[in-house]
Amino acid sequence: MVEPTPLTLAANGFTFTGFSVGPPDGRTVLLLHGFPQTSGSWLEVAGQLAARGLRAVAVDQRGYSPAARPTDVAAYAMPELVADTCAFIDALGGPVDLVGHDWGGVVGWQVAARHPERVRTWTAVSTPNQLALNDALAADDDQRERFGYIRVFREPGQAEAALLPDDAKRLRRLYGPTVAPERIDADVAALQQPGALTAALNWYRATPPGQSDDLGLVTVPTTYLWGTEDVAFGRLAAEGSARYVDADYTFVPLDGVGHWVPDQAPDAVAAEILTLIQIT
């Protein structure tokens, strides 16, 4: 495994932490993490990409990087998160091959649709296209039930009071049995920093209805990996995402895999990223 190098990235008025691995002059793959994880969730995938000559960069996103942690909820609205990623890409000499999991997938779909000039390829992991998700939420009781936890996350103070006590016992439970204990420990330690969990939860609290109403089709080559046992995203939204891509598109259902795909199936994620890059 190629050793990662710590990274500091100035972007959109903040300083972000993360890591880079692979040759500095290699084709750049930008990896976006989700909640409640950090850039470290990409270590295994990034190492495999670097071994194939790519430069893999993972960034601790807004709220997760200590020097990019504004206190205003509105600072975590989707336009700000999209602007962060565009600034990452520009700072890295873009365009990039973009990859996102969970909330990183939400942002990635937005960037791929709104800023295709910055994205060579787009690989979504777990997260369906937001328009497909909206369709599912409107029609599918199962998808609405899966999203019940979001109501709690949006209440200021309520989720923090539930997730942090007893050495973040309930926060740790979110991962289930598929994420390595040392990775969970690292993520929990990051979110136990003052204000960190609130900042991460502000991603949910700053998300108004209709934020995707004007989202156009994705026009860059796209692969979407989805675990059939994902607790957050059901099959209807996953299969419906194809309607919102007007480009080469591959849907990869992973049988028996849950939500934490980069941790549970890093080989599959790396292989699909490499396959997509090779055809472009």
Buried (B, 14 or more C-beta within 10 A) or exposed (E): EBEBEEBEBEBBEBEBBBBBBBEEEBBBBBBBBBBBBBBBBBBBBBBBBBBBEBBBBBBBBBBBBBEBBBEEBEBBBBEBBBBBBBBBBBBBEBBBBBBBBBBBBBBBBBBBBBBBEBBBBBBBBBBBBBBBBBBBBEEBEEBEEBBEEEEEBBBEEEBBEBBBEEEBEEBBEBBEEBBEEEBBEBBBEBBEEEBBBBBBBBBBBBBEEEBBEEBEBBBBBBBBBBBEBBEBBBBBBBBBBBEBBEBEBBBBBBEEBBBBBBBBBBEBBBBBBBBBBEEE
